[in-house]
Amino acid sequence: MSREPQPSGNPPPAAPPLPTIDAGRHLRGPYTAASALVQALLPTARPDLVARYDIELRAVAPDLRDLIPARRRSVAAGLPDAERILVHAPRRTLRLANGLAEFVREHLAGTGPRTLVVENLALADPTDLELLAVLRRRVPGELLTVVTREEGPPPETLDPAGHDARADELERQGTVGARLGAIPYHRERGGDPARALDALAFAVRWCLDAGCHDAVVDLGRRALRLADPEGAQPTWWRLLHSTATALAALDREDEAEALFDLARRESVSPAVHASAAYATGMLKVRHHEVARRDTDAALALVNQAIAISSLLPDPRERAFKLGFDLNGRALVETRRGRPAKAMELVREAVDLAERDLRPGEHPIHRLVLLANRAQLAVMLGRPEEALADLDAVIAADPGYPDYYIDRGNLLHRLGRMDAAVADYETAMRAGPPFPEPYYNRAEIRFSAGDHRGALEDLDHALELDPAFVDGLANRAGLLAGLGEYGRARADAEAGLAIAPGNPYLLCALGQVETAEGRHGAARATFDRALELAPGLAAAWANRGLLAFETGDPQGAVADFTRALESGPDPALLFNRAMALRASGRDEEAVADLGRALELAPDDEDVRRELKA
């Protein structure tokens, strides 16, 4: 007979307390607190857990990279600076924060609860503030207690010679963290402006490559005060361009444009003027406020860049820079409603790269061109061409998650749902967590009738990013369909607080108002959604249901007819048939029911109404 194991009588050993962390960015720049947290947890972390979150851990704790093997890598990771042309999106830091929070949560689930005390929040970099918010939101309080203090030890204050000596000492240690925080801090307060500029320039380059855009703006502005646009123009231009790039990523386009205007005033270099023209054109065409986008101005500026780049004497340099500018003009032409012209430009850029670049040179540039050619092929109704390009891109860089999203979306459009889901799930594993693959998989699950599975995916997408407006809109609509009107209203109102003119959110809110009997408010909400998006089938369909329920079958017929302009749908045909019958139009109702039965032969409601 087996016996139950008996308790030993000794409690499990208490988890060691975490050291108090000073988050002041003057110490180690971005992720000063995060790197200290990783340093405290890494010695007892399971190797498989470290491997699962290798990108996040290596990004926030660069001085511990020797202890964190790189398991997931994209092509860009092994390239020189000049060939790493992609700029991280501003949500990159949120992805890293989510991955780190998951690492902390799983680690503490196995080792026991901890208390994290972080000081000097007033001096912390935005990356650490974001991480602390994510830790509080995603790690249960029974595992991690986060205590923060605005104040903390003040930055060290010395005389200029003392600051220089401290910077010399830190440079001998050779840590990346010190080169991002303490060394620039001390060099700026020392007696050698040239060494201060060098220290800041290194920090700017590293932070831009890491996607720490707030830090780039801070460091870049400090460096530009020390740089001479005439005596050190290459350094000055690199700093200005990096700072403006980061400002643009943060939706601060006016400030970015002011820097490029400064470059035009200070420089007579053709290369500077070409780059400034291209970059300003991209600001005009990509402005985060849609009403402020100006494709005419963008076209003029990008054409100026093309004119200058086409004169470059070196064929390899011309192939890259001119190809880059042609690709930018392709975006402008796309926004102007001319995808065929955009395709011509991208093909010209591809031909330049294939003819004049060395084999293997500028691989990211080549992949961007192929991915853009794929998007244009989709717009032009040639999905198989697009799929071939995306297959080639993924084969060349299987470690870049975003391309799996692009191919998954195309496969979804082609009706290859299993393959689309496989791509979305690969994207989930290939990089730090982000909401889009879960959001996209939710759409496929919903269309397959798995509404609870779709809801789980949307819940996770919004756990990763509570401000993800598309996720809020889809979850609000799904919850309304499931009868969870309180949650649906909360999502719709939360989304509208971020994006007041989002028609999908308005449509979901209208569904809630309808269900709760506020018919006037529902009608006004649907009307507003249709003003903003006249082709939104869901708004027409739901306004049609409202009209039918409130005794206006003719209005319902009109609205369902508009909804059906987006394509045949058995549910819409059934609803219009009911409205037609209520309007005395029986023959048309029977025709709609017959068509609905062709589309959904197993629908018992349709069969019953046809018999009636």
TAZI-V661406 format. One record per residue. N is the residue number from 0. RES is the residue in three letters. SS is DSSP state (2 for helix, 1 for strand, 0 for the rest). BURIAL is + if it has 24 or more other C-alpha atoms within 12 Angstrom, else -. Layout:
BEGIN
[[N & RES & SS & BURIAL] [N & RES & SS & BURIAL]]
END
This chain:
BEGIN
[[0 & MET & 0 & -] [1 & SER & 0 & -] [2 & ARG & 0 & -] [3 & GLU & 0 & -] [4 & PRO & 0 & -] [5 & GLN & 0 & -] [6 & PRO & 0 & -] [7 & SER & 0 & -] [8 & GLY & 0 & -] [9 & ASN & 0 & -] [10 & PRO & 0 & -] [11 & PRO & 0 & -] [12 & PRO & 0 & -] [13 & ALA & 0 & -] [14 & ALA & 0 & -] [15 & PRO & 0 & -] [16 & PRO & 0 & -] [17 & LEU & 0 & +] [18 & PRO & 0 & -] [19 & THR & 0 & -] [20 & ILE & 1 & +] [21 & ASP & 1 & +] [22 & ALA & 0 & +] [23 & GLY & 1 & +] [24 & ARG & 2 & +] [25 & HIS & 2 & +] [26 & LEU & 2 & +] [27 & ARG & 2 & +] [28 & GLY & 0 & +] [29 & PRO & 0 & +] [30 & TYR & 0 & +] [31 & THR & 2 & +] [32 & ALA & 2 & +] [33 & ALA & 2 & +] [34 & SER & 2 & +] [35 & ALA & 2 & +] [36 & LEU & 2 & +] [37 & VAL & 2 & +] [38 & GLN & 2 & +] [39 & ALA & 2 & +] [40 & LEU & 2 & +] [41 & LEU & 2 & +] [42 & PRO & 0 & -] [43 & THR & 0 & -] [44 & ALA & 0 & +] [45 & ARG & 0 & -] [46 & PRO & 2 & -] [47 & ASP & 2 & -] [48 & LEU & 2 & +] [49 & VAL & 2 & +] [50 & ALA & 2 & +] [51 & ARG & 2 & +] [52 & TYR & 0 & +] [53 & ASP & 2 & +] [54 & ILE & 2 & +] [55 & GLU & 2 & +] [56 & LEU & 2 & +] [57 & ARG & 2 & +] [58 & ALA & 2 & +] [59 & VAL & 2 & +] [60 & ALA & 0 & +] [61 & PRO & 2 & +] [62 & ASP & 2 & +] [63 & LEU & 2 & +] [64 & ARG & 2 & +] [65 & ASP & 2 & -] [66 & LEU & 2 & -] [67 & ILE & 0 & +] [68 & PRO & 0 & -] [69 & ALA & 0 & +] [70 & ARG & 0 & +] [71 & ARG & 0 & +] [72 & ARG & 0 & -] [73 & SER & 0 & +] [74 & VAL & 2 & +] [75 & ALA & 2 & +] [76 & ALA & 2 & +] [77 & GLY & 2 & -] [78 & LEU & 0 & -] [79 & PRO & 0 & -] [80 & ASP & 2 & -] [81 & ALA & 2 & -] [82 & GLU & 2 & +] [83 & ARG & 0 & +] [84 & ILE & 0 & +] [85 & LEU & 0 & +] [86 & VAL & 0 & +] [87 & HIS & 0 & +] [88 & ALA & 0 & +] [89 & PRO & 0 & +] [90 & ARG & 0 & +] [91 & ARG & 2 & +] [92 & THR & 2 & +] [93 & LEU & 2 & +] [94 & ARG & 2 & +] [95 & LEU & 2 & +] [96 & ALA & 2 & +] [97 & ASN & 2 & +] [98 & GLY & 2 & +] [99 & LEU & 2 & +] [100 & ALA & 2 & +] [101 & GLU & 2 & +] [102 & PHE & 2 & +] [103 & VAL & 2 & +] [104 & ARG & 2 & +] [105 & GLU & 2 & +] [106 & HIS & 2 & +] [107 & LEU & 2 & +] [108 & ALA & 2 & -] [109 & GLY & 2 & -] [110 & THR & 2 & +] [111 & GLY & 0 & +] [112 & PRO & 0 & +] [113 & ARG & 1 & +] [114 & THR & 1 & +] [115 & LEU & 1 & +] [116 & VAL & 1 & +] [117 & VAL & 1 & +] [118 & GLU & 1 & +] [119 & ASN & 0 & +] [120 & LEU & 2 & +] [121 & ALA & 2 & -] [122 & LEU & 2 & +] [123 & ALA & 1 & +] [124 & ASP & 0 & +] [125 & PRO & 2 & +] [126 & THR & 2 & +] [127 & ASP & 2 & +] [128 & LEU & 2 & +] [129 & GLU & 2 & +] [130 & LEU & 2 & +] [131 & LEU & 2 & +] [132 & ALA & 2 & -] [133 & VAL & 2 & +] [134 & LEU & 2 & +] [135 & ARG & 2 & +] [136 & ARG & 2 & +] [137 & ARG & 2 & +] [138 & VAL & 0 & +] [139 & PRO & 0 & -] [140 & GLY & 0 & -] [141 & GLU & 0 & -] [142 & LEU & 0 & +] [143 & LEU & 1 & +] [144 & THR & 1 & +] [145 & VAL & 1 & +] [146 & VAL & 1 & -] [147 & THR & 1 & +] [148 & ARG & 0 & -] [149 & GLU & 0 & -] [150 & GLU & 0 & -] [151 & GLY & 0 & -] [152 & PRO & 0 & -] [153 & PRO & 0 & -] [154 & PRO & 0 & +] [155 & GLU & 0 & -] [156 & THR & 0 & -] [157 & LEU & 0 & -] [158 & ASP & 0 & -] [159 & PRO & 2 & -] [160 & ALA & 2 & -] [161 & GLY & 2 & -] [162 & HIS & 2 & +] [163 & ASP & 2 & +] [164 & ALA & 2 & -] [165 & ARG & 2 & +] [166 & ALA & 2 & +] [167 & ASP & 2 & +] [168 & GLU & 2 & -] [169 & LEU & 2 & +] [170 & GLU & 2 & +] [171 & ARG & 2 & -] [172 & GLN & 2 & -] [173 & GLY & 0 & -] [174 & THR & 0 & -] [175 & VAL & 2 & +] [176 & GLY & 2 & +] [177 & ALA & 2 & +] [178 & ARG & 2 & +] [179 & LEU & 2 & +] [180 & GLY & 0 & +] [181 & ALA & 2 & +] [182 & ILE & 2 & +] [183 & PRO & 2 & +] [184 & TYR & 2 & +] [185 & HIS & 2 & +] [186 & ARG & 2 & +] [187 & GLU & 2 & +] [188 & ARG & 0 & +] [189 & GLY & 0 & +] [190 & GLY & 0 & -] [191 & ASP & 0 & -] [192 & PRO & 2 & +] [193 & ALA & 2 & +] [194 & ARG & 2 & +] [195 & ALA & 2 & +] [196 & LEU & 2 & +] [197 & ASP & 2 & +] [198 & ALA & 2 & +] [199 & LEU & 2 & +] [200 & ALA & 2 & +] [201 & PHE & 2 & +] [202 & ALA & 2 & +] [203 & VAL & 2 & +] [204 & ARG & 2 & +] [205 & TRP & 2 & +] [206 & CYS & 2 & +] [207 & LEU & 2 & +] [208 & ASP & 2 & +] [209 & ALA & 2 & +] [210 & GLY & 0 & +] [211 & CYS & 0 & +] [212 & HIS & 2 & +] [213 & ASP & 2 & +] [214 & ALA & 2 & +] [215 & VAL & 2 & +] [216 & VAL & 2 & +] [217 & ASP & 2 & +] [218 & LEU & 2 & +] [219 & GLY & 2 & +] [220 & ARG & 2 & +] [221 & ARG & 2 & +] [222 & ALA & 2 & +] [223 & LEU & 2 & +] [224 & ARG & 0 & -] [225 & LEU & 0 & +] [226 & ALA & 0 & +] [227 & ASP & 0 & -] [228 & PRO & 0 & +] [229 & GLU & 0 & -] [230 & GLY & 0 & -] [231 & ALA & 0 & -] [232 & GLN & 2 & -] [233 & PRO & 2 & -] [234 & THR & 2 & +] [235 & TRP & 2 & +] [236 & TRP & 2 & +] [237 & ARG & 2 & +] [238 & LEU & 2 & +] [239 & LEU & 2 & +] [240 & HIS & 2 & +] [241 & SER & 2 & +] [242 & THR & 2 & +] [243 & ALA & 2 & +] [244 & THR & 2 & +] [245 & ALA & 2 & +] [246 & LEU & 2 & +] [247 & ALA & 2 & +] [248 & ALA & 2 & +] [249 & LEU & 0 & +] [250 & ASP & 0 & +] [251 & ARG & 0 & +] [252 & GLU & 2 & +] [253 & ASP & 2 & -] [254 & GLU & 2 & +] [255 & ALA & 2 & +] [256 & GLU & 2 & +] [257 & ALA & 2 & +] [258 & LEU & 2 & +] [259 & PHE & 2 & +] [260 & ASP & 2 & -] [261 & LEU & 2 & +] [262 & ALA & 2 & +] [263 & ARG & 2 & +] [264 & ARG & 2 & -] [265 & GLU & 2 & -] [266 & SER & 0 & +] [267 & VAL & 0 & -] [268 & SER & 0 & -] [269 & PRO & 2 & -] [270 & ALA & 2 & +] [271 & VAL & 2 & +] [272 & HIS & 2 & +] [273 & ALA & 2 & +] [274 & SER & 2 & +] [275 & ALA & 2 & +] [276 & ALA & 2 & +] [277 & TYR & 2 & +] [278 & ALA & 2 & +] [279 & THR & 2 & +] [280 & GLY & 2 & +] [281 & MET & 2 & +] [282 & LEU & 2 & +] [283 & LYS & 2 & +] [284 & VAL & 2 & +] [285 & ARG & 2 & +] [286 & HIS & 0 & +] [287 & HIS & 0 & -] [288 & GLU & 0 & -] [289 & VAL & 2 & -] [290 & ALA & 2 & -] [291 & ARG & 2 & -] [292 & ARG & 0 & -] [293 & ASP & 0 & +] [294 & THR & 2 & +] [295 & ASP & 2 & -] [296 & ALA & 2 & +] [297 & ALA & 2 & +] [298 & LEU & 2 & +] [299 & ALA & 2 & +] [300 & LEU & 2 & +] [301 & VAL & 2 & +] [302 & ASN & 2 & +] [303 & GLN & 2 & +] [304 & ALA & 2 & +] [305 & ILE & 2 & +] [306 & ALA & 2 & +] [307 & ILE & 2 & +] [308 & SER & 2 & +] [309 & SER & 0 & +] [310 & LEU & 0 & -] [311 & LEU & 0 & -] [312 & PRO & 0 & -] [313 & ASP & 0 & -] [314 & PRO & 2 & -] [315 & ARG & 2 & -] [316 & GLU & 2 & +] [317 & ARG & 2 & +] [318 & ALA & 2 & +] [319 & PHE & 2 & +] [320 & LYS & 2 & +] [321 & LEU & 2 & +] [322 & GLY & 2 & +] [323 & PHE & 2 & +] [324 & ASP & 2 & +] [325 & LEU & 2 & +] [326 & ASN & 2 & +] [327 & GLY & 2 & +] [328 & ARG & 2 & +] [329 & ALA & 2 & +] [330 & LEU & 2 & +] [331 & VAL & 2 & +] [332 & GLU & 2 & +] [333 & THR & 2 & +] [334 & ARG & 2 & +] [335 & ARG & 0 & -] [336 & GLY & 0 & -] [337 & ARG & 0 & -] [338 & PRO & 2 & +] [339 & ALA & 2 & +] [340 & LYS & 2 & +] [341 & ALA & 2 & +] [342 & MET & 2 & +] [343 & GLU & 2 & +] [344 & LEU & 2 & +] [345 & VAL & 2 & +] [346 & ARG & 2 & +] [347 & GLU & 2 & +] [348 & ALA & 2 & +] [349 & VAL & 2 & +] [350 & ASP & 2 & -] [351 & LEU & 2 & +] [352 & ALA & 2 & +] [353 & GLU & 2 & +] [354 & ARG & 2 & -] [355 & ASP & 2 & -] [356 & LEU & 0 & +] [357 & ARG & 0 & -] [358 & PRO & 0 & -] [359 & GLY & 0 & -] [360 & GLU & 0 & +] [361 & HIS & 0 & +] [362 & PRO & 2 & +] [363 & ILE & 2 & +] [364 & HIS & 2 & +] [365 & ARG & 2 & +] [366 & LEU & 2 & +] [367 & VAL & 2 & +] [368 & LEU & 2 & +] [369 & LEU & 2 & +] [370 & ALA & 2 & +] [371 & ASN & 2 & +] [372 & ARG & 2 & +] [373 & ALA & 2 & +] [374 & GLN & 2 & +] [375 & LEU & 2 & +] [376 & ALA & 2 & +] [377 & VAL & 2 & +] [378 & MET & 2 & +] [379 & LEU & 0 & -] [380 & GLY & 0 & -] [381 & ARG & 0 & -] [382 & PRO & 2 & +] [383 & GLU & 2 & -] [384 & GLU & 2 & +] [385 & ALA & 2 & +] [386 & LEU & 2 & +] [387 & ALA & 2 & -] [388 & ASP & 2 & +] [389 & LEU & 2 & +] [390 & ASP & 2 & +] [391 & ALA & 2 & +] [392 & VAL & 2 & +] [393 & ILE & 2 & +] [394 & ALA & 2 & -] [395 & ALA & 2 & -] [396 & ASP & 0 & +] [397 & PRO & 0 & +] [398 & GLY & 0 & +] [399 & TYR & 0 & +] [400 & PRO & 2 & +] [401 & ASP & 2 & +] [402 & TYR & 2 & +] [403 & TYR & 2 & +] [404 & ILE & 2 & +] [405 & ASP & 2 & +] [406 & ARG & 2 & +] [407 & GLY & 2 & +] [408 & ASN & 2 & +] [409 & LEU & 2 & +] [410 & LEU & 2 & +] [411 & HIS & 2 & +] [412 & ARG & 2 & +] [413 & LEU & 0 & -] [414 & GLY & 0 & -] [415 & ARG & 0 & -] [416 & MET & 2 & +] [417 & ASP & 2 & -] [418 & ALA & 2 & -] [419 & ALA & 2 & +] [420 & VAL & 2 & +] [421 & ALA & 2 & +] [422 & ASP & 2 & +] [423 & TYR & 2 & +] [424 & GLU & 2 & +] [425 & THR & 2 & +] [426 & ALA & 2 & +] [427 & MET & 2 & +] [428 & ARG & 2 & +] [429 & ALA & 2 & +] [430 & GLY & 0 & +] [431 & PRO & 0 & +] [432 & PRO & 0 & +] [433 & PHE & 0 & +] [434 & PRO & 0 & +] [435 & GLU & 2 & +] [436 & PRO & 2 & +] [437 & TYR & 2 & +] [438 & TYR & 2 & +] [439 & ASN & 2 & +] [440 & ARG & 2 & +] [441 & ALA & 2 & +] [442 & GLU & 2 & +] [443 & ILE & 2 & +] [444 & ARG & 2 & +] [445 & PHE & 2 & +] [446 & SER & 2 & -] [447 & ALA & 0 & -] [448 & GLY & 0 & -] [449 & ASP & 0 & -] [450 & HIS & 2 & +] [451 & ARG & 2 & -] [452 & GLY & 2 & -] [453 & ALA & 2 & +] [454 & LEU & 2 & +] [455 & GLU & 2 & +] [456 & ASP & 2 & +] [457 & LEU & 2 & +] [458 & ASP & 2 & +] [459 & HIS & 2 & +] [460 & ALA & 2 & +] [461 & LEU & 2 & +] [462 & GLU & 2 & +] [463 & LEU & 2 & +] [464 & ASP & 0 & +] [465 & PRO & 0 & +] [466 & ALA & 0 & +] [467 & PHE & 0 & +] [468 & VAL & 2 & +] [469 & ASP & 2 & +] [470 & GLY & 2 & +] [471 & LEU & 2 & +] [472 & ALA & 2 & +] [473 & ASN & 2 & +] [474 & ARG & 2 & +] [475 & ALA & 2 & +] [476 & GLY & 2 & +] [477 & LEU & 2 & +] [478 & LEU & 2 & +] [479 & ALA & 2 & +] [480 & GLY & 2 & +] [481 & LEU & 0 & -] [482 & GLY & 0 & -] [483 & GLU & 0 & -] [484 & TYR & 2 & +] [485 & GLY & 2 & -] [486 & ARG & 2 & +] [487 & ALA & 2 & +] [488 & ARG & 2 & +] [489 & ALA & 2 & +] [490 & ASP & 2 & +] [491 & ALA & 2 & +] [492 & GLU & 2 & +] [493 & ALA & 2 & +] [494 & GLY & 2 & +] [495 & LEU & 2 & +] [496 & ALA & 2 & -] [497 & ILE & 2 & -] [498 & ALA & 0 & -] [499 & PRO & 0 & -] [500 & GLY & 0 & +] [501 & ASN & 0 & +] [502 & PRO & 2 & +] [503 & TYR & 2 & +] [504 & LEU & 2 & +] [505 & LEU & 2 & +] [506 & CYS & 2 & +] [507 & ALA & 2 & +] [508 & LEU & 2 & +] [509 & GLY & 2 & +] [510 & GLN & 2 & +] [511 & VAL & 2 & +] [512 & GLU & 2 & +] [513 & THR & 2 & +] [514 & ALA & 2 & +] [515 & GLU & 0 & -] [516 & GLY & 0 & -] [517 & ARG & 0 & -] [518 & HIS & 2 & +] [519 & GLY & 2 & -] [520 & ALA & 2 & -] [521 & ALA & 2 & +] [522 & ARG & 2 & +] [523 & ALA & 2 & -] [524 & THR & 2 & +] [525 & PHE & 2 & +] [526 & ASP & 2 & +] [527 & ARG & 2 & +] [528 & ALA & 2 & +] [529 & LEU & 2 & +] [530 & GLU & 2 & -] [531 & LEU & 2 & -] [532 & ALA & 0 & -] [533 & PRO & 0 & -] [534 & GLY & 0 & -] [535 & LEU & 0 & +] [536 & ALA & 2 & +] [537 & ALA & 2 & +] [538 & ALA & 2 & +] [539 & TRP & 2 & +] [540 & ALA & 2 & +] [541 & ASN & 2 & +] [542 & ARG & 2 & +] [543 & GLY & 2 & +] [544 & LEU & 2 & +] [545 & LEU & 2 & +] [546 & ALA & 2 & +] [547 & PHE & 2 & +] [548 & GLU & 2 & +] [549 & THR & 0 & -] [550 & GLY & 0 & -] [551 & ASP & 0 & -] [552 & PRO & 2 & +] [553 & GLN & 2 & +] [554 & GLY & 2 & +] [555 & ALA & 2 & +] [556 & VAL & 2 & +] [557 & ALA & 2 & +] [558 & ASP & 2 & +] [559 & PHE & 2 & +] [560 & THR & 2 & +] [561 & ARG & 2 & +] [562 & ALA & 2 & +] [563 & LEU & 2 & +] [564 & GLU & 0 & -] [565 & SER & 0 & -] [566 & GLY & 0 & -] [567 & PRO & 0 & -] [568 & ASP & 0 & +] [569 & PRO & 2 & +] [570 & ALA & 2 & +] [571 & LEU & 2 & +] [572 & LEU & 2 & +] [573 & PHE & 2 & +] [574 & ASN & 2 & +] [575 & ARG & 2 & +] [576 & ALA & 2 & +] [577 & MET & 2 & +] [578 & ALA & 2 & +] [579 & LEU & 2 & +] [580 & ARG & 2 & +] [581 & ALA & 2 & +] [582 & SER & 0 & -] [583 & GLY & 0 & -] [584 & ARG & 0 & -] [585 & ASP & 2 & -] [586 & GLU & 2 & -] [587 & GLU & 2 & -] [588 & ALA & 2 & +] [589 & VAL & 2 & +] [590 & ALA & 2 & -] [591 & ASP & 2 & +] [592 & LEU & 2 & +] [593 & GLY & 2 & +] [594 & ARG & 2 & +] [595 & ALA & 2 & +] [596 & LEU & 2 & +] [597 & GLU & 2 & -] [598 & LEU & 2 & -] [599 & ALA & 0 & -] [600 & PRO & 0 & -] [601 & ASP & 0 & -] [602 & ASP & 0 & -] [603 & GLU & 2 & -] [604 & ASP & 2 & -] [605 & VAL & 2 & +] [606 & ARG & 2 & -] [607 & ARG & 2 & -] [608 & GLU & 2 & -] [609 & LEU & 2 & +] [610 & LYS & 2 & -] [611 & ALA & 0 & -]]
END
